[in-house]
């Protein structure tokens, strides 16, 4: 059976949810922000709706820049707890369409639709998904269908919002040919810039490079990934309950500092991002780590293992804050250039109805890590 994969991507998810909560926002430029503790001018854009994107606002952009580009836009703080609740309902819908379901973020999931036996039948099923999500949650999504994850992911972004693009196996070469190399999996700004310096800006151009040349340029693993990606090859399966070994988020400080208050604000934001990721995967963690790098490129980590696995964001933030306080007491002159938060000891988790509830929540039992 040939593999058929769909990638479902909820359109400008945070902004869509806010527009549903407040219909008066419809038609306006809406920008959902992750504010820092330094005030409403500090932080980054989490999601911009399509009206705001027309003005040049993009996810990850500093809020201060977004306000310059979209002076009359509506700026809202992200309500992540509420977004996760909506996301969970949508993911419950999607899981009824395939036994092979892999949620990869709060607003994206892969489904293996190989059981439909044809791309035509898979597209019909995708239309039903879109219709059910719209009917039950009033949300639009874009779906890409292809012979693998790579093609499905790219296809999902072609006709946003509310798009549906199907790329059968025999159409993959012509589909990829005109795209920029930045559309390929694993190609970030640094790699894209390197390839552009060699006049390799499109997939068509990249395809002319030999495997040996690419591996010499960017390393064996990444060279192989680029070589296969340019040919639309991707062997990654859809993995239900995909398990990572660790989840981490790092950032570079605006200026080198040893200020506890400044660093504590940053690790609080990073803790939220880490928690969002493990929540999407429905996994527990047991070890929390602080990572710091100095302006002299000295990297140090400090870790603490909890008494039992947990899913609590507070456990991440409290632990990493305590680790930071202890570290700065030991090394008061350490000038932090980069700082990060990591959780490990990850396991799948499901509610266990056999155990009594604590603090208003069901307890969790964990599965062993998949082999």
Buried (B, 14 or more C-beta within 10 A) or exposed (E): EEBBBBBBBBBBBBBBBBBBEEEEBEEBBBBBBBBBEEEEEBBBBBBBBBBBBEBEBEBEBBBEBBBEBBEEBBBBEBBBEEBEEBBBEBBEBBBEBBEBBBBBBBBBBBBBBBBBEEBEEBBEBBEEBBEBBEEEBEBBBBBBBBBBBBBBBBBBBBEBBEBBBBBBBEBBBEBBBEBBBBBBBEBEEEBBEBBBEEEBBBBBBBBEBEEEEBBEBBEEEBBBBBBBBBBBBBEEBBBBBBBEEBBBBEBEBEEBBBEBEBBBBBBBBBBBBBBBBBBBBBBBBBBBBBBBBBBEEEEBEBBBEBEEBBBBBEBBBEBBBBBBBEBBEEBEEBBBBBBBBBBBBBBBBEEEEEEEEEEEEBBBBBEEEEE
